[in-house]
């Protein structure tokens, strides 16, 4: 069985194609033959050793797949070691999906969809009429957060994107594409970049505004936050990490069902146009880091 593995930390170049034994499920588990696997920014942090927790090496990345169980069910599943032709999943982590649903769109709603949902609902606690700024608004999380912010009652949704992606942000529903400083202060800012962008965002919060930090894509040294500055701004910084959130009661099934319902109703449009063969995982990581991808990135065995 083919899998993508790294046995030391570094950039995408440490990813290699390996032949590994087919995994054997234990009690409460099933084997899933992979149709497509999702690529997340967290995967790049795991590969270079900058993830919040360290994993034992050698390690096969990948936390979500679409595939088939031995009894023929087509499922979306949370897994470990998803960059492979077959993977083990807990029966409790399976989400049945229709045969005619595009795998990329389904995968977009798992890690990125749940992240966007919890950023707005659980972390920012968005209130109707508030102004939201979404950084990396053409990316996997950002493209969904723009749409969900509108769906959840935001008054204005402003997008920050890399050059060349402005049109997509507007098509997704952003009221404007912005840079810093903002013309008007924002109530909620979602930031996965860190570094200079984080600092600029912090200075652009309205009174009682919330800056939600959920990543450090810039790989910058973490910006110290001065409590006195927060006091002067009358604002707050909220940290968010999806992994422990998924362990909370009701954190997966309810939000995921809502996301799929919104998609079925045509009110949520996952962007999933960046597809690579499994054996080109290294290139997928390089393109993701270089901001050459749009929306959800997937690998197909």
VEXTOR-65227 format. One line per 10 residues: number of its first residue (from 1); for each residue z, x, y of N, C-alpha, C. Coordinates in nm, 2 decimals, padded with zeros to 4 digits. Each point is the difference from the previous one (the first is absolute). Example, Ala and Ser with C-alpha at 12.3 -4.5 7.8 and 13.67 -1.06 7.14 Angstrom:
# residues 2
1	00.78/01.32/-00.57/00.00/-00.09/00.12/00.00/00.09/00.12 ~ -00.07/-00.04/00.11/00.00/00.09/00.11/00.08/-00.08/00.11
This chain:
# residues 301
1	00.00/00.08/-00.12/00.00/-00.08/00.12/00.00/00.09/00.12 ~ -00.08/-00.04/00.10/-00.01/00.08/00.13/00.10/-00.05/00.10 ~ 00.06/00.10/00.06/00.10/-00.03/00.11/-00.02/00.10/00.11 ~ 00.06/-00.03/00.12/00.00/00.10/00.11/00.14/00.04/00.02 ~ 00.02/00.14/00.00/00.14/00.05/00.00/00.01/00.12/00.09 ~ 00.12/00.02/00.05/00.03/00.12/00.08/00.12/00.06/-00.06 ~ 00.01/00.13/-00.01/00.11/00.07/-00.06/00.07/00.10/00.10 ~ -00.04/-00.01/00.12/00.06/00.08/00.11/-00.03/-00.08/00.13 ~ 00.08/00.03/00.10/-00.02/-00.07/00.13/-00.10/00.08/00.08 ~ -00.08/-00.08/00.08/-00.10/00.06/00.09/-00.08/-00.11/00.06
11	-00.12/00.03/00.04/-00.09/-00.11/00.05/-00.08/-00.06/-00.11 ~ -00.10/-00.08/00.03/-00.08/-00.07/-00.10/-00.06/00.10/-00.11 ~ -00.01/00.13/00.03/-00.06/00.09/-00.09/00.08/00.02/-00.13 ~ 00.13/-00.04/00.00/00.08/00.01/-00.12/-00.03/-00.10/-00.10 ~ -00.07/-00.11/00.04/-00.03/-00.11/-00.10/-00.11/00.05/-00.10 ~ 00.02/-00.02/-00.12/-00.09/00.04/-00.11/-00.02/-00.11/-00.10 ~ -00.11/00.00/-00.06/-00.03/-00.09/-00.11/00.05/00.06/-00.13 ~ 00.08/-00.08/-00.07/00.06/00.05/-00.13/-00.01/-00.11/-00.11 ~ 00.00/00.05/-00.12/00.00/-00.09/-00.12/00.14/-00.01/-00.05 ~ 00.05/-00.12/00.00/00.14/-00.03/-00.04/00.00/-00.10/-00.11
21	00.11/-00.01/-00.08/00.01/-00.10/-00.11/00.01/-00.14/00.06 ~ -00.05/-00.10/-00.07/00.01/-00.14/00.04/00.15/-00.03/-00.01 ~ 00.05/-00.06/00.11/00.15/-00.03/00.00/00.03/-00.12/-00.09 ~ 00.12/00.00/-00.05/00.05/-00.10/-00.09/00.10/-00.09/00.06 ~ -00.02/-00.13/00.01/00.10/-00.09/00.06/00.12/-00.01/-00.08 ~ 00.12/-00.02/00.07/00.12/-00.03/-00.06/00.04/-00.15/00.01 ~ 00.12/-00.03/-00.03/00.04/-00.14/00.01/-00.02/-00.06/00.14 ~ -00.05/-00.11/00.02/-00.02/-00.06/00.13/-00.11/00.06/00.08 ~ -00.09/00.08/-00.07/-00.11/00.07/00.07/-00.13/-00.04/-00.07 ~ -00.11/00.03/00.07/-00.13/-00.02/-00.05/-00.10/00.11/00.04
31	-00.10/00.02/-00.08/-00.10/00.10/00.04/-00.11/-00.08/00.09 ~ -00.04/00.07/00.11/-00.10/-00.06/00.08/-00.12/00.09/00.01 ~ -00.11/-00.05/-00.04/-00.13/00.08/00.02/-00.05/-00.02/00.14 ~ -00.01/00.11/00.07/-00.01/00.00/00.15/-00.15/-00.03/00.04 ~ -00.01/-00.10/00.09/-00.13/-00.03/00.06/-00.01/00.07/00.13 ~ 00.11/00.01/00.08/00.00/00.06/00.13/00.14/00.04/00.03 ~ 00.02/00.10/00.07/00.13/00.05/00.04/00.01/00.02/00.16 ~ 00.10/-00.05/00.06/00.02/00.02/00.14/00.04/00.14/00.04 ~ -00.05/00.04/00.12/00.04/00.13/00.06/00.08/-00.03/00.12 ~ 00.12/00.05/00.01/00.09/-00.02/00.12/00.03/00.13/00.07
41	00.03/-00.01/00.13/00.03/00.12/00.07/00.12/00.07/-00.06 ~ 00.09/-00.08/-00.06/00.12/00.06/-00.07/-00.05/00.10/-00.11 ~ -00.11/-00.03/-00.06/-00.05/00.09/-00.11/-00.03/00.14/00.06 ~ -00.05/00.01/00.12/-00.03/00.13/00.06/00.13/00.07/00.03 ~ 00.10/-00.07/00.04/00.13/00.06/00.02/00.06/00.05/-00.13 ~ -00.01/-00.07/-00.11/00.05/00.05/-00.13/-00.07/00.13/-00.04 ~ -00.13/00.00/00.03/-00.08/00.12/-00.05/00.04/00.12/00.08 ~ 00.03/-00.01/00.13/00.03/00.12/00.08/00.15/00.02/00.01 ~ 00.08/-00.08/-00.07/00.14/00.03/-00.01/00.08/-00.06/00.12 ~ -00.06/-00.08/00.09/00.07/-00.05/00.12/00.05/-00.14/-00.02
51	-00.01/-00.05/-00.12/00.05/-00.14/-00.03/00.15/00.00/00.02 ~ 00.06/-00.13/00.02/00.14/-00.01/00.02/00.08/00.04/-00.12 ~ -00.06/-00.02/-00.12/00.07/00.05/-00.12/-00.09/00.08/-00.08 ~ 00.05/00.10/-00.07/-00.08/00.09/-00.08/-00.01/-00.05/-00.14 ~ -00.12/00.02/-00.06/-00.03/-00.04/-00.14/-00.01/00.12/-00.08 ~ 00.04/-00.01/-00.13/-00.02/00.11/-00.09/-00.14/00.03/-00.03 ~ -00.04/00.13/00.00/-00.13/00.05/-00.03/-00.02/00.03/-00.15 ~ -00.12/-00.01/-00.06/-00.12/-00.06/00.07/00.01/-00.15/00.02 ~ -00.08/-00.05/00.09/00.01/-00.14/00.04/-00.13/-00.06/00.02 ~ -00.02/-00.12/-00.05/-00.12/-00.08/00.03/00.03/-00.11/00.10
61	-00.06/00.01/00.12/00.03/-00.10/00.10/-00.06/-00.14/-00.03 ~ 00.03/-00.09/00.09/-00.06/-00.14/-00.02/00.11/-00.10/-00.03 ~ 00.02/-00.10/00.09/00.11/-00.09/-00.01/-00.05/-00.15/-00.02 ~ -00.14/-00.02/-00.01/-00.05/-00.14/-00.01/-00.13/00.01/-00.07 ~ -00.03/-00.09/-00.09/-00.13/-00.01/-00.06/-00.04/-00.15/-00.02 ~ -00.13/-00.02/-00.02/-00.05/-00.12/-00.05/-00.06/00.03/-00.14 ~ 00.03/-00.08/-00.10/-00.05/00.03/-00.13/00.02/-00.11/-00.10 ~ -00.02/00.03/-00.13/00.01/-00.10/-00.11/00.11/00.04/-00.09 ~ 00.07/-00.10/-00.05/00.10/00.02/-00.10/-00.07/-00.01/-00.14 ~ 00.06/00.04/-00.11/-00.06/-00.01/-00.13/-00.03/-00.14/-00.03
71	00.07/-00.10/00.05/-00.03/-00.14/-00.03/-00.10/-00.07/00.09 ~ -00.06/00.09/00.09/-00.11/-00.05/00.08/00.03/-00.05/00.14 ~ 00.13/00.01/00.04/00.04/-00.04/00.13/-00.05/00.10/00.11 ~ -00.06/-00.05/00.11/-00.03/00.08/00.11/00.11/00.00/00.10 ~ 00.06/00.12/00.03/00.12/00.00/00.08/00.00/00.10/00.11 ~ 00.08/-00.02/00.10/00.03/00.09/00.10/00.14/00.05/-00.04 ~ 00.02/00.13/00.00/00.13/00.05/-00.05/00.05/00.12/00.08 ~ 00.13/00.00/00.02/00.07/00.11/00.05/00.04/00.10/-00.11 ~ -00.04/00.12/00.01/00.01/00.10/-00.11/00.05/00.14/00.06 ~ 00.01/00.09/-00.10/00.02/00.14/00.04/-00.11/00.07/-00.08
81	-00.07/00.10/00.06/-00.10/00.07/-00.06/-00.13/-00.07/-00.02 ~ -00.04/-00.08/00.11/-00.12/-00.08/00.00/-00.13/00.07/00.00 ~ -00.01/00.13/00.04/-00.12/00.07/00.01/-00.05/00.03/-00.14 ~ -00.03/-00.09/-00.08/-00.03/00.02/-00.14/-00.08/-00.12/-00.06 ~ -00.06/00.03/-00.12/-00.08/-00.11/-00.06/00.08/-00.11/-00.06 ~ 00.12/00.04/-00.04/00.10/-00.10/-00.05/00.14/00.04/00.04 ~ 00.08/-00.11/00.02/00.13/00.03/00.05/00.10/-00.11/-00.05 ~ 00.13/00.04/00.00/00.10/-00.09/-00.05/00.06/-00.08/00.12 ~ 00.02/-00.13/-00.02/00.06/-00.09/00.11/00.11/-00.08/-00.07 ~ 00.10/-00.03/00.08/00.10/-00.09/-00.04/-00.06/-00.14/00.00
91	00.03/-00.09/-00.09/-00.04/-00.14/00.00/00.04/-00.07/00.13 ~ 00.12/00.04/00.05/00.05/-00.06/00.12/-00.07/00.04/00.13 ~ -00.08/00.11/-00.02/-00.08/00.05/00.12/-00.14/-00.04/00.00 ~ -00.04/-00.10/-00.08/-00.14/-00.04/-00.01/-00.02/-00.13/00.08 ~ -00.11/-00.01/00.07/-00.03/-00.11/00.08/-00.14/-00.05/-00.04 ~ -00.02/-00.11/-00.07/-00.13/-00.05/-00.04/-00.09/-00.02/00.11 ~ -00.13/00.04/-00.01/-00.10/-00.03/00.10/-00.13/-00.05/-00.07 ~ -00.08/-00.08/00.08/-00.12/-00.05/-00.06/-00.10/00.10/-00.04 ~ -00.09/-00.03/-00.09/-00.10/00.09/-00.05/-00.10/00.03/00.11 ~ -00.03/-00.09/00.10/-00.10/00.02/00.10/00.05/00.06/00.13
101	00.13/00.04/00.00/00.06/00.05/00.12/-00.03/00.15/00.01 ~ -00.06/00.05/00.11/-00.03/00.14/00.02/00.13/00.09/-00.02 ~ -00.01/00.10/-00.08/00.12/00.08/-00.03/00.05/00.07/00.13 ~ -00.09/00.04/00.08/00.05/00.07/00.13/00.08/-00.09/00.09 ~ -00.05/-00.13/00.01/00.07/-00.09/00.08/00.14/-00.03/-00.06 ~ 00.00/-00.02/-00.13/00.13/-00.02/-00.06/00.10/00.12/00.02 ~ -00.05/00.12/-00.02/00.08/00.12/00.02/00.05/00.01/00.14 ~ -00.08/-00.04/00.10/00.04/00.01/00.14/00.12/-00.08/00.03 ~ 00.02/-00.11/-00.08/00.12/-00.09/00.03/00.13/00.05/-00.07 ~ -00.01/00.10/-00.09/00.12/00.05/-00.07/00.08/00.09/00.10
111	-00.02/00.13/-00.01/00.09/00.08/00.08/-00.03/-00.01/00.15 ~ -00.12/00.00/00.05/-00.03/-00.02/00.14/00.03/-00.14/00.05 ~ -00.03/-00.10/-00.08/00.03/-00.13/00.05/00.15/-00.03/00.01 ~ 00.07/00.04/-00.11/00.15/-00.01/00.01/00.06/00.08/00.11 ~ -00.05/00.12/00.02/00.05/00.08/00.11/-00.02/-00.07/00.14 ~ -00.12/-00.05/00.02/-00.03/-00.07/00.13/00.09/-00.13/00.01 ~ 00.01/-00.07/-00.11/00.09/-00.12/00.01/00.14/00.03/00.03 ~ 00.06/00.10/-00.06/00.14/00.04/00.02/00.02/00.07/00.13 ~ -00.10/00.07/00.05/00.01/00.06/00.13/00.02/-00.11/00.11 ~ -00.08/-00.10/-00.01/00.01/-00.11/00.10/00.12/-00.09/-00.02
121	00.02/-00.04/-00.13/00.10/-00.10/-00.03/00.14/00.06/-00.01 ~ 00.01/00.11/-00.08/00.14/00.05/-00.03/00.04/00.11/00.10 ~ -00.09/00.09/00.04/00.04/00.11/00.08/00.00/-00.04/00.15 ~ -00.12/-00.05/00.05/-00.01/-00.03/00.14/00.06/-00.14/00.04 ~ 00.00/-00.09/-00.10/00.05/-00.13/00.02/-00.07/-00.07/00.12 ~ -00.13/00.01/-00.02/-00.09/-00.06/00.11/00.03/-00.14/00.04 ~ 00.01/-00.02/00.13/00.02/-00.14/00.05/-00.13/-00.05/00.06 ~ -00.02/-00.13/00.00/-00.12/-00.06/00.05/-00.02/00.04/00.15 ~ -00.13/00.03/00.03/-00.03/00.03/00.14/00.01/00.15/00.04 ~ 00.06/00.08/-00.09/00.02/00.14/00.03/-00.13/00.08/00.00
131	00.00/00.11/00.07/-00.11/00.09/00.00/00.02/00.11/-00.10 ~ -00.10/00.02/-00.09/00.01/00.10/-00.11/-00.11/00.11/00.02 ~ 00.04/00.12/-00.02/-00.10/00.11/00.00/00.00/00.06/-00.14 ~ -00.12/00.01/-00.06/-00.02/00.06/-00.13/-00.07/00.13/00.01 ~ 00.07/00.11/-00.04/-00.07/00.13/-00.01/-00.08/00.00/-00.13 ~ -00.11/00.08/00.00/-00.09/00.02/-00.11/-00.04/-00.14/-00.05 ~ -00.05/-00.08/00.09/-00.03/-00.14/-00.02/-00.12/-00.02/-00.09 ~ -00.08/00.10/-00.03/-00.11/-00.02/-00.09/00.03/00.05/-00.14 ~ 00.12/00.05/-00.02/00.04/00.05/-00.13/00.05/-00.11/-00.10 ~ 00.05/00.04/-00.11/00.04/-00.10/-00.10/00.11/-00.09/00.04
141	00.11/00.06/00.05/00.11/-00.09/00.05/-00.04/-00.06/00.14 ~ -00.05/00.08/00.09/-00.03/-00.04/00.13/-00.10/-00.12/00.01 ~ -00.10/00.00/-00.09/-00.10/-00.10/00.01/00.06/-00.14/-00.05 ~ 00.10/00.01/-00.08/00.07/-00.12/-00.05/00.10/-00.04/00.10 ~ 00.07/00.10/00.06/00.11/-00.03/00.10/-00.06/-00.07/00.12 ~ -00.12/00.04/00.05/-00.07/-00.07/00.11/-00.01/-00.15/-00.03 ~ -00.05/-00.03/-00.12/-00.03/-00.14/-00.03/00.13/-00.08/-00.02 ~ 00.10/00.07/-00.07/00.12/-00.07/-00.03/00.08/-00.03/00.13 ~ 00.00/00.10/00.09/00.07/-00.03/00.13/-00.05/-00.12/00.07 ~ -00.13/-00.02/00.00/-00.06/-00.13/00.05/00.05/-00.12/-00.08
151	-00.01/00.02/-00.13/00.04/-00.11/-00.09/00.15/-00.04/00.02 ~ 00.08/00.10/00.03/00.15/-00.02/00.02/00.04/-00.04/00.14 ~ -00.10/-00.02/00.09/00.03/-00.06/00.13/00.01/00.10/00.11 ~ -00.05/00.12/-00.01/00.00/00.10/00.11/-00.08/-00.06/00.12 ~ 00.04/00.03/00.12/-00.07/-00.05/00.11/-00.12/00.09/00.03 ~ 00.01/00.13/-00.01/-00.11/00.09/00.01/00.02/00.11/-00.10 ~ -00.12/00.04/-00.06/00.00/00.11/-00.10/-00.09/00.11/00.05 ~ 00.05/00.11/00.03/-00.07/00.12/00.05/-00.02/00.10/-00.10 ~ -00.12/00.06/-00.01/-00.03/00.10/-00.11/-00.02/00.14/00.06 ~ 00.06/00.10/-00.07/-00.02/00.14/00.03/-00.08/00.05/-00.12
161	-00.12/00.06/00.02/-00.09/00.04/-00.11/-00.06/00.13/00.03 ~ -00.05/00.07/-00.10/-00.08/00.12/00.01/-00.14/-00.04/00.07 ~ -00.06/00.10/00.07/-00.13/-00.03/00.06/-00.10/-00.05/-00.11 ~ -00.08/-00.10/00.04/-00.10/-00.06/-00.09/00.05/-00.12/-00.08 ~ 00.12/-00.03/00.01/00.06/-00.11/-00.08/00.04/-00.12/00.09 ~ -00.04/00.01/00.13/00.05/-00.11/00.09/-00.06/-00.13/-00.03 ~ -00.13/-00.01/-00.04/-00.06/-00.12/-00.03/00.07/-00.08/-00.12 ~ 00.03/00.08/-00.10/00.07/-00.06/-00.12/00.13/-00.06/00.05 ~ 00.08/00.07/00.08/00.13/-00.05/00.04/-00.02/-00.14/00.08 ~ -00.10/-00.01/00.08/-00.02/-00.12/00.07/-00.05/-00.11/-00.10
171	-00.08/00.03/-00.10/-00.04/-00.10/-00.10/00.11/-00.05/-00.08 ~ 00.11/00.09/-00.02/00.11/-00.04/-00.07/00.10/-00.10/00.08 ~ -00.03/-00.01/00.13/00.08/-00.09/00.08/00.08/00.07/00.11 ~ -00.01/00.13/00.02/00.07/00.06/00.10/-00.05/-00.05/00.14 ~ 00.09/-00.02/00.09/-00.04/-00.05/00.13/-00.05/00.11/00.09 ~ 00.03/00.12/-00.03/-00.05/00.12/00.07/00.03/00.13/-00.07 ~ -00.08/00.10/00.02/00.03/00.13/-00.05/00.06/00.08/00.11 ~ 00.11/00.07/-00.02/00.08/00.06/00.11/00.04/00.14/-00.03 ~ 00.03/00.07/00.10/00.06/00.14/-00.01/00.12/00.00/00.09 ~ 00.07/00.11/00.00/00.13/00.01/00.08/-00.03/00.08/00.13
181	00.07/-00.04/00.11/00.10/-00.10/00.00/-00.06/-00.14/00.01 ~ 00.08/-00.10/-00.05/-00.05/-00.14/00.00/00.01/-00.06/00.14 ~ -00.09/-00.09/00.02/00.00/-00.07/00.13/00.13/-00.09/00.01 ~ 00.04/-00.06/-00.11/00.12/-00.08/-00.01/00.08/00.04/-00.12 ~ 00.13/-00.01/00.01/00.09/00.04/-00.10/-00.02/-00.09/-00.13 ~ 00.03/00.06/-00.11/-00.02/-00.08/-00.13/00.14/-00.03/-00.06 ~ 00.00/-00.11/-00.07/00.13/-00.04/-00.07/00.01/00.07/-00.13 ~ -00.11/00.01/-00.08/00.00/00.07/-00.13/-00.11/00.10/-00.01 ~ 00.03/00.12/-00.05/-00.10/00.10/-00.02/00.02/00.05/-00.14 ~ -00.11/00.00/-00.08/00.01/00.05/-00.14/-00.07/00.13/-00.01
191	00.08/00.11/-00.04/-00.05/00.13/00.00/00.01/00.07/-00.13 ~ -00.11/00.05/-00.05/00.01/00.09/-00.12/-00.04/00.14/00.02 ~ -00.03/00.03/00.13/-00.05/00.13/00.03/00.10/00.10/00.03 ~ 00.11/-00.04/00.08/00.10/00.09/00.04/-00.05/00.10/00.11 ~ 00.08/00.10/00.03/-00.04/00.11/00.09/-00.02/-00.06/00.14 ~ -00.10/00.05/00.07/-00.02/-00.04/00.14/-00.02/-00.15/00.02 ~ -00.07/-00.06/-00.09/-00.03/-00.14/00.01/00.13/-00.08/-00.01 ~ 00.09/00.04/-00.08/00.14/-00.07/-00.01/00.07/00.01/00.13 ~ 00.00/00.12/00.07/00.06/00.01/00.12/-00.06/-00.08/00.11 ~ -00.13/-00.01/00.01/-00.07/-00.08/00.09/00.03/-00.15/-00.02
201	00.01/-00.04/-00.12/00.03/-00.14/-00.03/00.14/-00.03/00.04 ~ 00.09/00.09/-00.02/00.14/-00.03/00.03/00.01/-00.03/00.15 ~ -00.07/00.07/00.08/00.01/-00.02/00.15/-00.08/-00.12/00.04 ~ -00.06/-00.07/-00.09/-00.08/-00.12/00.03/00.06/-00.13/-00.04 ~ 00.13/00.00/-00.05/00.07/-00.12/-00.05/00.05/-00.08/00.12 ~ -00.01/-00.13/-00.02/00.06/-00.09/00.10/00.15/-00.01/-00.03 ~ 00.08/-00.06/00.08/00.14/-00.02/-00.02/00.02/-00.08/-00.13 ~ 00.09/00.05/-00.09/00.02/-00.05/-00.13/-00.12/00.02/-00.09 ~ -00.09/00.09/00.03/-00.11/00.03/-00.08/00.04/00.08/-00.13 ~ -00.09/00.00/-00.10/00.03/00.07/-00.13/-00.12/00.08/-00.03
211	00.03/00.13/-00.02/-00.10/00.10/-00.05/00.03/00.02/-00.15 ~ -00.09/-00.04/-00.08/00.02/00.01/-00.15/-00.07/00.12/-00.05 ~ 00.07/00.10/-00.05/-00.06/00.12/-00.05/00.00/-00.01/-00.16 ~ -00.13/00.01/-00.05/-00.01/-00.01/-00.15/-00.08/00.11/-00.06 ~ -00.01/00.11/00.07/-00.07/00.11/-00.06/-00.02/00.12/00.10 ~ -00.05/00.11/-00.04/-00.02/00.12/00.08/-00.14/00.06/-00.03 ~ -00.10/-00.08/00.02/-00.14/00.05/-00.04/-00.04/00.12/00.08 ~ 00.06/00.03/00.11/-00.03/00.11/00.08/00.06/00.13/-00.06 ~ 00.09/-00.01/-00.09/00.07/00.11/-00.06/00.07/00.08/00.11 ~ 00.04/-00.06/00.10/00.07/00.06/00.11/00.15/00.01/-00.03
221	00.07/00.09/00.06/00.14/00.01/-00.01/00.06/-00.14/00.05 ~ 00.10/-00.05/-00.06/00.05/-00.13/00.04/00.06/00.01/00.14 ~ -00.04/-00.10/00.08/00.04/-00.01/00.14/00.15/-00.04/00.01 ~ 00.08/00.08/00.06/00.14/-00.05/00.02/00.00/-00.12/00.10 ~ 00.09/-00.09/-00.03/00.01/-00.12/00.08/00.14/00.01/00.07 ~ -00.01/00.00/00.13/00.12/00.01/00.08/00.06/-00.14/00.02 ~ 00.13/-00.02/-00.05/00.06/-00.13/00.02/00.01/-00.05/00.15 ~ 00.02/00.10/00.09/00.00/-00.04/00.14/-00.13/-00.05/00.05 ~ -00.11/00.06/-00.06/-00.13/-00.05/00.04/-00.02/-00.15/-00.05 ~ 00.04/-00.02/-00.12/-00.01/-00.14/-00.05/00.08/-00.09/00.08
231	00.12/00.04/00.05/00.08/-00.08/00.09/-00.07/-00.03/00.12 ~ -00.06/00.10/00.06/-00.08/-00.03/00.13/-00.12/-00.09/-00.02 ~ -00.06/00.01/-00.12/-00.11/-00.08/-00.03/00.04/-00.14/-00.04 ~ 00.13/-00.02/-00.04/00.05/-00.12/-00.06/-00.09/-00.04/-00.12 ~ -00.03/00.10/-00.08/-00.09/-00.03/-00.11/00.05/00.07/-00.13 ~ -00.07/-00.01/-00.11/00.05/00.06/-00.12/-00.12/00.06/-00.08 ~ 00.04/00.09/-00.09/-00.09/00.06/-00.10/00.05/-00.04/-00.14 ~ -00.10/-00.05/-00.07/00.03/-00.05/-00.14/-00.07/00.08/-00.10 ~ 00.06/00.05/-00.10/-00.07/00.07/-00.11/-00.03/-00.09/-00.11 ~ -00.11/00.02/-00.07/-00.04/-00.09/-00.11/-00.06/00.09/-00.11
241	00.04/-00.03/-00.13/-00.06/00.06/-00.11/-00.01/-00.10/-00.11 ~ -00.12/-00.02/-00.05/-00.03/-00.11/-00.09/00.07/00.01/-00.13 ~ 00.01/00.12/-00.06/00.05/00.02/-00.14/00.14/-00.07/-00.02 ~ 00.10/00.02/00.08/00.13/-00.07/-00.02/-00.01/-00.15/00.04 ~ -00.09/-00.03/00.09/-00.02/-00.14/00.03/-00.05/-00.08/-00.12 ~ -00.08/00.06/-00.08/-00.06/-00.08/-00.12/00.11/-00.03/-00.10 ~ 00.11/00.07/00.01/00.11/-00.03/-00.10/00.09/-00.11/00.05 ~ -00.02/-00.05/00.12/00.09/-00.11/00.05/-00.05/-00.13/-00.06 ~ 00.10/-00.09/-00.03/-00.04/-00.13/-00.05/-00.10/-00.08/00.09 ~ -00.11/-00.05/-00.06/-00.09/-00.08/00.07/-00.10/00.08/00.09
251	00.01/00.14/-00.01/-00.08/00.08/00.09/-00.15/00.01/-00.04 ~ -00.03/-00.04/-00.12/-00.14/00.02/-00.05/-00.07/-00.13/-00.03 ~ 00.06/-00.08/-00.08/-00.07/-00.12/-00.05/-00.04/-00.10/00.11 ~ 00.10/-00.03/00.09/-00.03/-00.10/00.11/-00.10/00.06/00.10 ~ 00.03/00.11/00.05/-00.10/00.06/00.10/-00.14/00.02/-00.06 ~ -00.01/00.05/-00.13/-00.13/00.02/-00.06/-00.07/-00.13/-00.02 ~ 00.07/-00.11/-00.04/-00.06/-00.13/-00.01/-00.05/-00.05/00.13 ~ 00.08/00.02/00.11/-00.05/-00.04/00.13/-00.13/00.07/00.04 ~ 00.00/00.13/-00.03/-00.12/00.08/00.04/-00.12/-00.05/-00.08 ~ 00.01/-00.02/-00.13/-00.11/-00.05/-00.07/-00.04/-00.14/00.04
261	00.09/-00.09/00.04/-00.03/-00.13/00.05/-00.08/00.01/00.13 ~ 00.04/00.09/00.09/-00.07/00.01/00.12/-00.14/00.05/-00.02 ~ -00.01/00.10/-00.09/-00.14/00.04/-00.03/-00.09/-00.11/-00.06 ~ 00.06/-00.08/-00.09/-00.08/-00.11/-00.06/-00.04/-00.10/00.10 ~ 00.08/-00.02/00.11/-00.03/-00.09/00.10/-00.09/00.06/00.11 ~ -00.04/00.12/-00.02/-00.09/00.07/00.10/00.07/00.04/00.13 ~ 00.13/00.00/00.00/00.08/00.04/00.12/00.04/00.15/00.00 ~ -00.02/00.07/-00.11/00.03/00.14/-00.01/-00.12/00.06/-00.08 ~ -00.05/00.11/00.07/-00.12/00.06/-00.06/00.03/00.15/-00.03 ~ 00.04/00.03/-00.12/00.03/00.14/-00.03/-00.13/00.09/00.01
271	00.01/00.11/00.06/-00.12/00.09/00.01/00.01/00.11/-00.11 ~ -00.10/00.00/-00.09/00.00/00.09/-00.11/-00.14/00.05/-00.03 ~ -00.05/00.09/00.08/-00.13/00.05/-00.01/-00.01/00.15/-00.04 ~ 00.11/00.07/-00.01/00.00/00.14/-00.03/00.03/00.02/-00.15 ~ -00.10/00.02/-00.08/00.01/00.01/-00.14/-00.05/00.13/-00.06 ~ 00.07/00.07/-00.09/-00.03/00.12/-00.05/00.02/00.00/-00.16 ~ -00.08/00.08/-00.07/00.03/00.01/-00.14/00.14/00.07/-00.02 ~ 00.07/-00.03/-00.11/00.13/00.06/-00.02/-00.01/00.15/00.00 ~ -00.10/00.06/-00.05/-00.01/00.14/00.00/-00.02/00.06/00.14 ~ -00.02/-00.08/00.10/-00.02/00.05/00.14/00.13/-00.03/00.08
281	00.11/-00.01/-00.07/00.13/-00.03/00.08/00.02/00.10/00.11 ~ -00.03/00.13/-00.03/00.02/00.10/00.10/-00.08/-00.03/00.13 ~ -00.12/-00.04/-00.02/-00.08/-00.04/00.12/00.05/-00.12/00.07 ~ 00.05/-00.09/-00.07/00.06/-00.12/00.06/00.12/00.04/00.08 ~ 00.09/00.09/-00.05/00.11/00.04/00.08/-00.04/00.08/00.13 ~ -00.10/00.08/-00.02/-00.05/00.08/00.12/-00.06/-00.10/00.11 ~ -00.07/-00.10/-00.05/-00.06/-00.09/00.10/00.11/-00.09/00.06 ~ 00.10/-00.04/-00.07/00.11/-00.08/00.05/00.08/00.08/00.11 ~ 00.02/00.13/-00.03/00.08/00.08/00.09/-00.08/00.03/00.13 ~ -00.14/00.01/-00.02/-00.08/00.03/00.12/-00.04/-00.13/00.07
291	00.06/-00.11/-00.03/-00.03/-00.13/00.06/-00.15/-00.04/-00.01 ~ -00.06/00.03/-00.11/-00.14/-00.04/-00.02/-00.01/-00.13/-00.08 ~ 00.11/-00.05/-00.05/00.00/-00.12/-00.08/00.03/-00.12/00.09 ~ -00.03/-00.12/-00.05/00.04/-00.13/00.07/00.06/-00.09/-00.10 ~ 00.11/-00.06/00.03/00.07/-00.10/-00.08/00.05/00.07/-00.13 ~ 00.00/-00.08/-00.11/00.05/00.04/-00.13/-00.09/00.10/-00.06 ~ 00.06/00.11/-00.06/-00.08/00.10/-00.07/00.03/-00.02/-00.15 ~ -00.10/-00.01/-00.08/00.02/-00.02/-00.15/-00.08/00.10/-00.08 ~ 00.05/00.03/-00.12/-00.06/00.08/-00.10/-00.04/-00.09/-00.12 ~ -00.12/00.03/-00.05/-00.04/-00.07/-00.12/-00.03/00.09/-00.12
301	00.07/-00.01/-00.11/-00.02/00.08/-00.12/-00.14/-00.01/-00.05
